[in-house]
């Protein structure tokens, strides 16, 4: 019997990522839709819902419905924690879109609520499910890189400032590119390293290009008065064992080296990056080497290897954890550390001081 899900937030991320992927799993009936704009909930229900799907503008209507097993929290960052905690307390399993929350206190409260409820909570870091990410993680877990002591988390856009929704609203989102796309890159770096004990953080946040709205933005000109979040942010993270992560994020930056949801890792036995597929490096028999695994099928016409998209695999990880008790790929405790580090970067940039844990 299919699980029954309620969708809270029917905007871009719901329509572009979650609802199509949920549908493809064949494991879930979407029976209720909630959005502050009733027309969006209605459109989503008509496209993805069951024949008798309901709509609402108040998320509490979905959380209080005993027929619903799962709640998807796909709202602006400000409301992630409140909705997730309420859903868990009502006995629902929850997938919350990234980042976990605006603040570390909220993220920790979400982890505590999940533990108390016994329900499954995961966060939408779908980039862990990309073939490149999975390959590097498998190599790291096998020990191919040795002790990974240095990493770079890349989330750089040359000119790709999102001009829709609430992306430029600091109150709703908590920040700009750092909390939006930097969160994905940092999650990958931490996951590859397998280290989740930060010791200290230094951060820099810039508002340098916000004032020029007409500068070749991929999504069209922005209104400078509305662009109040940072246009770029950078962090230097030291872990308890001395390992170091440099995080770089931007929506607008004068650079020719750009790419997001990527990480570079350096260990005692080898290293890897994601700048051209996957590139592994190291030394053998006194010689340096570089290799690039073929992550897609090759040599067969009209066949690309099949398999699920990262977004569908993300759903299956969540749903199988609920139905089969299999381990989650994205643990809430790990996502909480990401939020703690992001918050520390913003705090360090604000105060000009080192933030310690």
Secondary structure, 3 states (H helix, E strand, C coil): CCEEEEEECCCHHHHHHHHHHHHHHCCEEEEEEECCCHHHHHHHHHHHCCCCCEEECCCHHHHCCCCCCEEEECCCHHHHHHHHHHHHHCCCEEEEECCCCCCHHHHHHHHHHHHHHCCCEEEECHHHHCHHHHHHHHHHHHCCCCCEEEEEEEEECCECCCCCCCCCCHHHHCCCHHHHHHHHHHHHHHHHHCCCCEEEEEEEEECCCCCCCCCCCCCCCCCCCCCCCCCEEEEEEEECCCCEEEEEEECECCCCCCEEEEEEEEECCEEEECCCCCEEEEEECCEEEEECCCCCCCCCCCCCCCCCCHHHHHHHHHHHHHHCCCCCCCCHHHHHHHHHHHHHHHHHHHHCCCEEC
